[in-house]
Amino acid sequence: MADLSQARVLMLAADGFETVELFEPRKALEAAGAKVTLASIKTDPIQGMKGDINKAETATPDLTLDEVDTDDYDALVLPGGVANPDAMRQQERAIEIITEFMEDGKIIAAICHAPWLLAEADVIDGRRVTSFPSIRTDLENAGADVVDEEVVVDGNLITSRKPDDIPAFNKAIIAALEEELSDEPVD
């Protein structure tokens, strides 16, 4: 089992997140020792969904987008769902957070519809990515090389297609964090 006790991971989500795409990666990361922080538009509980029509569990954010300092985190995880990334991509601070992570070369992992946020942040031109089929044209129009694979790792960028891909998605995030943390100088 990986030891990610020094890893600090930020997740961004809003109402309409796909529950398994938030809870399963968070559970895997925490099991590996990472500290995971959830940020949203507000700190009131956000509504999770199972598919696009069935309400599921809620999650309570730890802080708002405006409170996020990207220097405090090693990786960013973006769960999907349809409504969640659509709401998030309209938040200027969410897009700034993604841009800051990309500029710093930090890990960004997005699953399902969450790569919409990467297109909105204009950070996927020339990058190899995957996503849920319905947004692939949007990603191509943003300049990405879109493929149909369960997980795609292109440098610091990790993308997956759907809930069935979560095990591979989690494994890729943990491996990237292990590599990133092993490259950091020891205090």
HUKA-V391999 format. One record per residue. SS is DSSP state (2 for helix, 1 for strand, 0 for the rest). Layout:
SS
SS
This chain:
0
0
0
0
0
0
0
1
1
1
1
1
0
0
0
0
1
1
2
2
2
2
2
2
2
2
2
2
2
2
2
0
0
0
1
1
1
1
1
1
0
0
0
0
0
1
1
1
1
1
0
0
0
1
1
1
1
1
1
0
0
0
1
1
2
2
2
0
0
2
2
2
0
0
1
1
1
1
0
0
0
2
2
2
2
2
2
2
0
0
0
2
2
2
2
2
2
2
2
2
2
2
2
0
0
0
1
1
1
1
1
0
0
0
2
2
2
2
2
2
0
0
0
0
0
0
0
1
1
0
0
0
2
2
2
2
2
2
2
2
2
0
0
0
1
1
0
0
0
0
1
1
1
1
0
0
1
1
1
1
0
0
2
2
2
2
2
2
2
2
2
2
2
2
2
2
2
2
2
2
2
2
2
0
0
0
0
